[in-house]
Amino acid sequence: MASMKLNLSGDVAELTRELVDIESVSGNEGQIADAIEQALASYPHLSITRDGNAVVAKTNLGLAKQVIIAGHIDTVPVADNLPSKLMSFEREQVIWGRGTVDMKAGVAVMLKLAAEITKPVMDVVWVFYDQEEIEATKNGLGRLVRNHPELIKGSFAILCEPTAATVEGGCNGTMRVEIAPAGIKAHSARPWMGSNAIHKLGGVLNVLNAYMPEEIEVDGLVFRESLSAVSVSGGIASNVIPDQALITLNYRFAPSRSVADATNHLKTMFQDFELNVVDSAAGARPGMNSPEAKAFVEAVSAPVNPKYGWTDVARFSEMGIPSVNYGPGDPNKAHADDENVPASQIYACEAGLRKFLAPNL
C-alpha cells in the first residue's frame, strides 16, 4: 500500500475504490496522506502543504473570492468490510466497503476536481484532513486552523460529508450533561432508613418523557432539536439502597443557540437537579443567504435541508465562514458493517461541484 498510486484522471467511482482500499483507521492515515500528497503534487496549478497526515492543496489565482472544500481521510475501525467491492443493488451500482460513505467517496470527488479544474471562478482551498472520527482534540482540521490559519480562509466552505447528494446547511450543536442525585445508603430490608438515589432519577425521566422537541428556523431552514437519556448507572448490590446514581443526557440544539443558551435552557428544564456539562460544541448557522451559498445551491440543483447531527462545519462557522455539508452516501450507512455508496450519487456530486467551481466548462 505504501506505493499506492492514485489515478486522478480516471473514473471517480474507481478512484473511490482506490481510496477505500487504503486502510486508514484514525491514527493510521500515513499511507493515504502520502498517496494524496503524491498525486496532487504533479499538478502545477496547486500549491501543497502537509501538516502531519493532513494535506492542503490550494489554487493561487489571486481571485476576489476563495472557497474551502474539505473532507476527512480517516475511517472508523474495519469490520470485515475491506477490500472494497463493486456490487449491484436494486438495479443500482454500489461500492461496498469501510469508508465508502464516510467519507472516501466525497474525498474522491474532491481529488478529481482538484486535479482537473485548473481555472475555477474562485480560488479553492482543498483540505484533506486526518483524525476526524476520534476525540476532537486530535482533529486534523482543528490542527490546521491552529498551525496554518493563513490557509483556512474563505467566504464559503463545503464539507463533503455524506448527505445522499443533497445539501445540508449548518448543523445542530451538541451537549452532554450528567445528573447525579445523591442518596443515603441503607439495607434494602429497611429502605426507610436511607434515600434511594436511583428513585430520584424518576424526576429526570418525567421531564424527558414530557419533553416536546422544538423546531427552530435559522436562515430559512428548520432545525429540530432533541433531548435524550443515553446512559444510566447506579447501585452497588442487590441488598443495598443506592446512595449514588448517574444519568447522562445528550442535547442537540439549534444553531441559533449558543452553548451558554443551551446550558441555561437545560438548567431551566431541570431546575430541581444539579447539572454537570461534560462536553459541548456549538452548532453552525447555515448562512444560506450568502451569495456563495445561493450560487452553490443553484449549481448543484439539489434539495436543501438542515443538518441535525454535528459536523466540522461548526469549525468554519466559528470562524465566520458560512458552510454546508454536501457529499455522496446515505449518512445512515456511515459506520455500518454494510457501508456502501451508490455510484450515481458520486457522479452527481462530481457534476454539482464542477458546475459550481467551473460553470463555463
Sine and cosine of phi, psi and omega as CSV:
sin_phi,cos_phi,sin_psi,cos_psi,sin_omega,cos_omega
0.00,0.00,-0.45,0.89,-0.06,-1.00
-0.87,0.50,-0.49,0.87,-0.04,-1.00
-0.99,-0.15,0.23,0.97,-0.03,-1.00
-0.86,0.52,0.80,-0.60,0.01,-1.00
-0.92,-0.39,0.83,-0.55,-0.02,-1.00
-1.00,0.08,0.67,-0.75,0.02,-1.00
-0.99,-0.17,0.99,-0.13,-0.06,-1.00
-0.99,0.14,-0.15,0.99,0.00,-1.00
-0.99,-0.12,-0.07,1.00,-0.03,-1.00
-1.00,-0.01,-0.31,-0.95,-0.02,-1.00
-0.94,0.33,0.70,-0.72,-0.09,-1.00
-0.93,0.37,-0.48,0.88,0.06,-1.00
-0.94,0.35,-0.62,0.79,0.07,-1.00
-0.92,0.39,-0.59,0.81,0.06,-1.00
-0.90,0.44,-0.59,0.81,0.07,-1.00
-0.85,0.53,-0.72,0.69,0.00,-1.00
-0.89,0.45,-0.65,0.76,0.03,-1.00
-0.86,0.51,-0.68,0.74,0.00,-1.00
-0.93,0.37,-0.68,0.73,-0.01,-1.00
-0.87,0.49,-0.62,0.79,-0.07,-1.00
-0.96,0.27,-0.10,0.99,0.17,-0.98
-1.00,-0.08,0.98,-0.19,-0.03,-1.00
-0.86,0.50,0.79,-0.62,-0.07,-1.00
-0.58,-0.81,0.80,0.60,0.10,-0.99
-0.86,0.51,0.58,-0.82,-0.06,-1.00
-0.71,0.71,0.79,-0.62,-0.06,-1.00
0.99,-0.10,-0.17,0.99,-0.03,-1.00
-0.80,-0.60,0.68,0.73,-0.09,-1.00
-1.00,-0.06,0.10,1.00,-0.08,-1.00
-0.83,0.55,-0.72,0.69,-0.06,-1.00
-0.92,0.40,-0.68,0.74,-0.03,-1.00
-0.95,0.30,-0.58,0.82,0.06,-1.00
-0.90,0.43,-0.65,0.76,0.06,-1.00
-0.87,0.50,-0.71,0.71,-0.03,-1.00
-0.90,0.44,-0.66,0.75,0.01,-1.00
-0.92,0.39,-0.72,0.69,0.00,-1.00
-0.88,0.48,-0.70,0.72,-0.01,-1.00
-0.89,0.46,-0.68,0.73,-0.03,-1.00
-0.92,0.40,-0.68,0.73,-0.06,-1.00
-0.97,0.23,-0.44,0.90,-0.06,-1.00
-0.89,0.45,-0.33,0.94,-0.04,-1.00
-1.00,0.08,0.05,1.00,-0.01,-1.00
-0.95,-0.31,0.94,-0.34,-0.13,-0.99
-0.92,0.39,-0.27,0.96,0.00,-1.00
-0.99,0.16,-0.02,1.00,-0.02,-1.00
-0.90,-0.44,0.67,-0.74,0.18,-0.98
-0.98,-0.22,0.71,-0.70,-0.15,-0.99
-0.94,-0.34,0.71,-0.71,0.13,-0.99
-0.81,-0.59,0.75,-0.66,0.04,-1.00
-0.92,-0.40,0.76,-0.65,0.07,-1.00
-0.73,-0.69,0.96,-0.26,-0.11,-0.99
0.87,0.50,-0.83,-0.55,0.05,-1.00
-0.95,-0.30,0.48,0.88,0.15,-0.99
-0.95,-0.32,0.61,-0.79,-0.01,-1.00
-0.80,-0.60,0.76,-0.65,0.06,-1.00
-0.88,-0.47,0.78,-0.62,0.06,-1.00
-0.86,-0.50,0.79,-0.62,-0.16,-0.99
-0.74,-0.67,0.69,-0.73,0.19,-0.98
-0.99,0.14,0.46,-0.89,-0.04,-1.00
-0.72,-0.70,0.88,0.48,-0.05,-1.00
-1.00,-0.01,-0.11,0.99,-0.01,-1.00
0.94,0.35,0.49,0.87,-0.03,-1.00
-0.98,0.22,0.31,-0.95,-0.10,-0.99
-0.91,0.41,-0.51,0.86,-0.04,-1.00
-0.84,-0.55,0.42,-0.91,0.02,-1.00
-0.68,-0.74,0.68,-0.73,0.01,-1.00
-0.88,-0.48,0.57,-0.82,0.07,-1.00
-0.96,-0.26,0.76,-0.66,0.09,-1.00
-0.82,-0.57,0.87,-0.50,-0.20,-0.98
-0.77,-0.64,0.45,-0.89,0.09,-1.00
-0.31,-0.95,0.54,-0.84,0.00,-1.00
-1.00,-0.04,0.51,-0.86,-0.13,-0.99
-0.96,-0.28,-0.02,1.00,0.00,-1.00
-1.00,-0.08,0.25,-0.97,0.04,-1.00
-0.73,-0.68,0.20,-0.98,0.20,-0.98
-0.96,0.27,0.19,-0.98,-0.05,-1.00
-0.83,0.55,0.53,-0.85,0.01,-1.00
-0.94,0.34,0.58,-0.82,0.00,-1.00
-0.73,-0.68,0.90,0.43,-0.05,-1.00
0.83,0.56,0.54,0.84,-0.01,-1.00
-0.81,-0.58,0.60,0.80,0.21,-0.98
-0.67,-0.74,0.51,-0.86,-0.03,1.00
-0.95,0.30,0.10,-1.00,-0.03,-1.00
-0.93,0.36,0.33,-0.95,0.07,-1.00
-0.69,-0.72,0.59,-0.81,0.14,-0.99
-0.99,-0.11,0.85,-0.52,-0.12,-0.99
-0.74,-0.67,0.28,-0.96,0.13,-0.99
-0.93,-0.36,0.73,-0.68,-0.02,-1.00
-0.61,-0.80,0.89,-0.45,-0.02,-1.00
0.77,0.64,0.78,0.63,0.04,-1.00
0.89,0.45,0.35,0.94,0.01,-1.00
-0.85,-0.52,0.71,-0.71,0.12,-0.99
-0.97,0.23,0.81,-0.58,0.02,-1.00
-0.80,-0.61,0.48,-0.88,0.11,-0.99
-0.96,-0.29,0.84,-0.55,-0.10,-1.00
-0.96,-0.26,0.64,-0.77,0.11,-0.99
0.57,-0.82,0.31,-0.95,-0.01,-1.00
-0.87,0.48,0.80,-0.60,0.03,-1.00
1.00,-0.04,-0.11,0.99,-0.02,-1.00
-0.85,0.52,-0.67,0.74,0.01,-1.00
-1.00,0.06,-0.77,0.64,-0.15,-0.99
-0.90,-0.43,1.00,0.04,-0.14,0.99
-0.55,-0.83,0.76,0.66,-0.11,-0.99
-0.96,0.28,-0.37,0.93,0.12,-0.99
-0.91,0.41,-0.67,0.74,0.06,-1.00
-0.90,0.43,-0.63,0.77,0.03,-1.00
-0.90,0.43,-0.62,0.78,0.03,-1.00
-0.88,0.47,-0.68,0.73,0.05,-1.00
-0.87,0.49,-0.70,0.71,0.01,-1.00
-0.86,0.50,-0.73,0.68,-0.05,-1.00
-0.89,0.46,-0.72,0.70,-0.03,-1.00
-0.88,0.47,-0.70,0.71,-0.02,-1.00
-0.95,0.32,-0.59,0.81,0.05,-1.00
-0.86,0.52,-0.63,0.78,-0.01,-1.00
-0.96,0.28,-0.64,0.77,-0.19,-0.98
-1.00,-0.01,-0.49,0.87,-0.05,-1.00
-1.00,-0.01,1.00,-0.09,-0.06,-1.00
-1.00,0.05,-0.36,0.93,-0.02,-1.00
-0.74,-0.67,0.94,0.34,0.04,-1.00
-0.93,0.36,0.28,-0.96,-0.01,-1.00
-0.97,0.23,-0.20,0.98,0.13,-0.99
-0.59,-0.81,0.44,-0.90,0.06,-1.00
-0.89,0.45,0.54,-0.84,-0.08,-1.00
-0.81,-0.58,0.73,-0.68,0.16,-0.99
-0.96,-0.29,0.95,-0.32,0.02,-1.00
-1.00,-0.02,0.86,-0.50,-0.09,-1.00
-0.89,-0.46,0.88,-0.47,0.05,-1.00
-0.91,-0.42,0.95,-0.31,-0.17,-0.99
-0.84,-0.55,0.30,-0.95,-0.13,-0.99
-0.96,-0.28,0.20,-0.98,0.20,-0.98
0.82,0.57,0.67,0.74,0.07,-1.00
-0.99,0.16,-0.48,0.88,-0.15,-0.99
-0.99,0.12,0.04,1.00,-0.02,-1.00
-0.85,-0.53,-0.27,-0.96,-0.13,-0.99
-0.84,0.54,0.57,-0.82,-0.13,-0.99
-0.87,0.49,-0.46,0.89,-0.03,-1.00
-0.90,0.43,-0.36,0.93,-0.01,-1.00
-0.99,-0.15,-0.03,1.00,-0.11,-0.99
-0.85,0.53,0.80,-0.59,-0.06,-1.00
-0.91,0.41,-0.54,0.84,0.04,-1.00
-0.92,0.40,-0.69,0.73,0.06,-1.00
-0.87,0.50,-0.63,0.77,0.01,-1.00
-0.91,0.41,-0.65,0.76,0.04,-1.00
-0.89,0.45,-0.65,0.76,0.02,-1.00
-0.87,0.49,-0.63,0.78,0.00,-1.00
-0.96,0.28,-0.69,0.72,-0.12,-0.99
-1.00,0.09,-0.51,0.86,-0.07,-1.00
-0.70,-0.72,0.87,0.49,-0.03,-1.00
-0.88,0.47,-0.40,0.92,0.00,-1.00
-0.93,0.36,-0.35,0.94,0.00,-1.00
-1.00,0.06,-0.62,0.78,-0.12,-0.99
-1.00,0.03,0.94,0.34,0.01,-1.00
-0.74,-0.68,0.61,-0.79,0.03,-1.00
0.04,-1.00,0.23,-0.97,0.04,-1.00
-1.00,-0.07,-0.09,1.00,-0.03,-1.00
-0.31,-0.95,0.53,-0.85,0.02,-1.00
-0.70,-0.71,0.59,-0.81,0.06,-1.00
-0.83,-0.56,0.82,-0.57,0.08,-1.00
-0.97,-0.26,0.86,-0.51,-0.11,-0.99
-0.99,0.12,0.67,0.75,0.13,-0.99
-0.92,0.39,0.44,-0.90,-0.03,-1.00
-0.91,0.42,0.79,-0.61,0.06,-1.00
-0.69,-0.73,0.25,0.97,-0.08,-1.00
0.85,0.52,0.59,0.81,0.06,-1.00
0.92,0.40,0.33,0.95,0.18,-0.98
-0.98,-0.19,0.09,-1.00,0.04,-1.00
-0.97,-0.23,0.78,-0.63,0.08,-1.00
-0.86,-0.51,0.92,-0.40,-0.09,-1.00
-1.00,0.08,0.69,-0.72,0.07,-1.00
0.84,0.54,-0.42,-0.91,0.10,-1.00
-0.19,-0.98,0.42,-0.91,0.13,-0.99
-0.92,0.39,0.44,-0.90,0.19,-0.98
-0.99,0.14,0.21,-0.98,0.01,-1.00
-0.67,-0.74,0.57,-0.82,-0.01,-1.00
-0.56,-0.83,0.68,-0.73,0.07,-1.00
-0.90,-0.45,0.82,-0.57,-0.01,-1.00
-0.80,-0.60,0.47,-0.88,0.06,-1.00
-0.88,-0.47,0.62,-0.78,0.13,-0.99
-0.83,-0.55,0.82,-0.57,-0.09,-1.00
-0.74,-0.67,0.99,0.15,0.01,-1.00
-0.92,0.40,0.62,-0.78,-0.01,-1.00
-1.00,-0.05,0.57,-0.82,0.06,-1.00
-0.77,-0.64,-0.29,-0.96,0.04,-1.00
-0.73,-0.68,0.78,-0.62,-0.01,-1.00
-0.92,0.39,0.55,-0.83,0.10,-1.00
-0.33,-0.94,0.24,-0.97,0.09,-1.00
-0.95,0.32,0.67,-0.75,-0.05,-1.00
-0.92,0.39,-0.26,0.97,0.10,-0.99
-0.97,0.23,-0.30,0.95,0.01,-1.00
-0.74,-0.67,0.88,0.47,-0.09,-1.00
-0.88,0.47,-0.40,0.92,0.00,-1.00
-0.93,0.38,-0.21,0.98,0.03,-1.00
-0.99,0.12,-0.16,0.99,-0.03,-1.00
-0.80,-0.61,-0.28,-0.96,0.04,-1.00
-0.61,-0.79,0.87,-0.50,-0.16,-0.99
-0.99,0.11,0.94,-0.35,-0.02,-1.00
-0.91,0.41,-0.57,0.82,0.01,-1.00
-0.91,0.42,-0.66,0.75,0.02,-1.00
-0.86,0.51,-0.54,0.84,-0.02,-1.00
-0.92,0.38,-0.35,0.94,0.06,-1.00
-0.93,0.38,-0.28,0.96,0.03,-1.00
-0.84,0.55,-0.60,0.80,0.03,-1.00
-0.90,0.44,-0.61,0.79,0.05,-1.00
-0.91,0.42,-0.70,0.71,-0.02,-1.00
-0.91,0.41,-0.55,0.83,0.05,-1.00
-0.89,0.46,-0.66,0.75,0.04,-1.00
-0.90,0.44,-0.69,0.72,-0.01,-1.00
-0.90,0.43,-0.66,0.75,-0.02,-1.00
-0.92,0.39,-0.46,0.89,0.01,-1.00
-1.00,0.01,-0.11,0.99,-0.10,-0.99
-0.92,0.38,0.74,-0.67,0.08,-1.00
-0.91,-0.42,0.90,-0.43,-0.05,-1.00
-0.85,0.53,0.70,-0.72,0.06,-1.00
-0.99,0.10,0.55,-0.84,0.13,-0.99
-0.90,-0.43,0.87,-0.49,-0.16,-0.99
-0.83,-0.56,0.81,-0.58,0.00,-1.00
-0.99,0.12,0.78,-0.62,0.02,-1.00
-0.72,-0.69,0.89,-0.46,0.01,-1.00
0.80,0.60,0.63,0.78,0.07,-1.00
1.00,0.05,-0.07,1.00,0.04,-1.00
-0.92,-0.38,0.61,-0.79,-0.04,-1.00
-0.99,-0.16,0.92,-0.39,0.01,-1.00
-1.00,-0.08,0.76,-0.65,0.04,-1.00
-0.99,-0.14,0.83,-0.56,0.02,-1.00
-1.00,0.10,0.23,-0.97,0.07,-1.00
-0.47,-0.88,0.49,-0.87,0.03,-1.00
-0.61,-0.79,0.87,-0.49,-0.11,-0.99
-0.66,-0.75,0.57,-0.82,0.23,-0.97
-0.98,0.22,0.77,-0.64,-0.05,-1.00
-0.89,-0.45,-0.24,0.97,0.13,-0.99
-0.33,-0.95,0.43,-0.90,0.02,-1.00
-0.52,-0.85,0.59,-0.81,0.03,-1.00
-0.50,-0.87,0.38,-0.93,0.03,-1.00
0.26,-0.97,0.37,-0.93,0.03,-1.00
1.00,-0.05,0.60,-0.80,0.01,-1.00
-0.85,-0.53,-0.36,0.93,0.01,-1.00
-0.31,-0.95,0.37,-0.93,-0.08,-1.00
-0.96,0.29,-0.17,0.98,0.01,-1.00
-0.88,-0.47,0.37,0.93,0.00,-1.00
-0.82,-0.57,0.78,-0.62,0.14,-0.99
-0.94,0.34,0.84,-0.54,-0.12,-0.99
-0.96,0.28,0.65,-0.76,0.07,-1.00
-0.99,-0.15,-0.04,1.00,0.01,-1.00
-0.66,-0.75,0.57,-0.82,0.11,-0.99
-0.45,-0.89,0.44,-0.90,-0.05,-1.00
-0.60,-0.80,0.76,-0.65,0.10,-1.00
-0.81,-0.59,0.70,-0.71,0.01,-1.00
-0.94,-0.34,0.74,-0.67,-0.01,-1.00
-0.90,-0.43,0.56,-0.83,0.12,-0.99
-0.88,-0.47,0.83,-0.56,-0.01,-1.00
-0.91,-0.41,0.85,-0.53,0.10,-1.00
-0.97,-0.25,0.90,-0.43,-0.15,-0.99
-0.88,-0.48,0.50,-0.87,-0.05,-1.00
-0.88,0.48,0.53,-0.85,-0.06,-1.00
-0.93,0.36,-0.09,1.00,0.10,-0.99
-0.97,0.24,-0.29,0.96,0.05,-1.00
-1.00,-0.06,0.65,-0.76,0.17,-0.99
-0.99,0.14,0.15,-0.99,0.08,-1.00
-0.87,0.49,-0.63,0.78,0.03,-1.00
-0.90,0.44,-0.66,0.75,0.05,-1.00
-0.87,0.49,-0.71,0.71,-0.03,-1.00
-0.90,0.44,-0.64,0.77,0.02,-1.00
-0.89,0.46,-0.73,0.69,0.00,-1.00
-0.90,0.43,-0.58,0.82,0.03,-1.00
-0.89,0.46,-0.69,0.72,0.02,-1.00
-0.93,0.36,-0.60,0.80,0.02,-1.00
-0.90,0.44,-0.56,0.83,0.06,-1.00
-0.93,0.36,-0.65,0.76,-0.01,-1.00
-0.92,0.40,-0.63,0.77,-0.07,-1.00
-0.92,-0.39,0.78,0.63,-0.11,-0.99
-0.91,0.41,-0.32,0.95,0.02,-1.00
-1.00,0.02,0.04,1.00,-0.07,-1.00
-0.76,-0.65,0.40,-0.92,0.08,-1.00
-1.00,-0.05,0.81,-0.59,-0.02,-1.00
-0.98,-0.21,0.64,-0.77,0.10,-1.00
-0.86,-0.51,0.93,-0.36,0.03,-1.00
-0.98,0.19,0.89,-0.45,-0.06,-1.00
-0.97,-0.23,-0.28,0.96,-0.01,-1.00
-0.29,-0.96,0.63,-0.78,0.03,-1.00
-0.37,-0.93,0.47,-0.88,0.08,-1.00
-0.50,-0.87,0.78,-0.62,0.01,-1.00
-0.91,0.41,0.42,-0.91,0.07,-1.00
-0.99,0.12,-0.22,-0.98,-0.01,-1.00
-0.72,-0.69,0.82,-0.57,0.13,-0.99
-0.92,0.40,0.65,-0.76,-0.08,-1.00
-0.95,0.31,-0.44,0.90,0.01,-1.00
0.86,0.51,0.59,0.81,-0.08,-1.00
-0.94,0.35,-0.16,0.99,0.00,-1.00
-1.00,0.02,-0.07,1.00,0.01,-1.00
-0.94,0.33,0.50,-0.86,-0.01,-1.00
-0.84,0.55,-0.64,0.77,-0.02,-1.00
-0.92,0.40,-0.65,0.76,0.02,-1.00
-0.89,0.45,-0.66,0.75,0.01,-1.00
-0.90,0.43,-0.67,0.74,0.02,-1.00
-0.91,0.42,-0.62,0.79,0.00,-1.00
-0.90,0.43,-0.74,0.67,-0.02,-1.00
-0.88,0.48,-0.64,0.77,0.03,-1.00
-0.91,0.42,-0.63,0.77,-0.04,-1.00
-0.93,0.37,-0.69,0.72,-0.09,-1.00
-0.99,0.11,-0.29,0.96,0.04,-1.00
0.75,0.66,0.76,0.65,-0.04,-1.00
-0.82,-0.57,0.43,-0.90,0.08,-1.00
-0.86,0.51,0.50,-0.86,0.01,-1.00
-0.91,-0.42,0.83,-0.56,-0.02,-1.00
-0.75,-0.66,0.30,-0.95,0.12,-0.99
-0.98,0.21,0.43,-0.90,0.08,-1.00
-0.99,-0.14,0.90,-0.43,-0.03,-1.00
-0.98,0.19,-0.55,0.83,0.01,-1.00
-0.99,0.12,0.18,-0.98,0.03,-1.00
-1.00,-0.04,0.70,-0.72,0.11,-0.99
-0.69,-0.72,0.04,-1.00,-0.03,-1.00
-0.94,0.33,-0.04,1.00,0.14,-0.99
-0.86,0.51,-0.42,0.91,0.02,-1.00
-0.89,0.46,-0.53,0.85,0.03,-1.00
-0.91,0.41,-0.63,0.78,0.04,-1.00
-0.94,0.35,-0.67,0.74,0.01,-1.00
-0.86,0.52,-0.63,0.78,0.02,-1.00
-0.87,0.49,-0.47,0.88,0.01,-1.00
-1.00,-0.02,0.09,1.00,0.01,-1.00
0.99,0.17,0.36,0.93,-0.02,-1.00
-0.96,-0.27,0.92,-0.39,0.08,-1.00
-0.84,0.54,0.63,-0.78,-0.11,-0.99
-0.49,-0.87,0.47,-0.89,0.02,-1.00
-0.72,-0.69,0.31,-0.95,0.15,-0.99
-0.98,-0.21,0.71,-0.70,0.00,-1.00
-0.35,-0.94,0.92,-0.40,0.01,-1.00
-0.19,-0.98,0.25,-0.97,0.02,-1.00
-0.97,0.25,0.47,-0.88,0.09,-1.00
0.96,-0.30,0.65,-0.76,0.06,-1.00
-0.98,0.21,0.88,-0.47,-0.03,-1.00
-0.86,0.51,-0.38,0.93,0.05,-1.00
-0.93,0.36,-0.29,0.96,0.04,-1.00
-1.00,-0.07,-0.11,0.99,0.04,-1.00
-0.88,0.47,0.73,-0.69,0.04,-1.00
0.96,0.29,-0.04,1.00,0.00,-1.00
-0.97,0.25,0.45,-0.90,0.03,-1.00
-0.90,0.43,-0.48,0.88,0.02,-1.00
-0.98,-0.22,0.53,0.85,0.00,-1.00
-0.77,0.64,0.80,-0.60,0.03,-1.00
-0.39,-0.92,0.45,-0.89,-0.05,-1.00
-0.78,-0.62,0.72,-0.69,0.08,-1.00
-0.93,0.37,0.72,-0.69,0.02,-1.00
-0.87,0.50,-0.55,0.84,-0.03,-1.00
-0.87,0.49,-0.57,0.82,0.01,-1.00
-0.95,0.32,-0.55,0.83,0.06,-1.00
-0.89,0.45,-0.72,0.69,0.01,-1.00
-0.91,0.42,-0.61,0.80,-0.01,-1.00
-0.90,0.44,-0.69,0.72,0.01,-1.00
-0.93,0.36,-0.60,0.80,0.07,-1.00
-0.87,0.50,-0.72,0.69,-0.03,-1.00
-0.92,0.40,-0.66,0.75,-0.02,-1.00
-0.90,0.44,-0.74,0.67,0.01,-1.00
-0.92,0.39,-0.59,0.81,0.02,-1.00
-0.89,0.46,-0.68,0.73,0.00,-1.00
-0.91,0.41,-0.57,0.82,0.02,-1.00
-0.93,0.37,-0.70,0.71,-0.10,-1.00
-1.00,0.10,-0.48,0.88,-0.05,-1.00
-0.60,-0.80,0.93,0.37,-0.12,-0.99
-0.89,0.45,-0.32,0.95,-0.06,-1.00
-1.00,-0.08,0.00,1.00,0.00,-1.00
-1.00,0.05,0.00,0.00,0.00,0.00
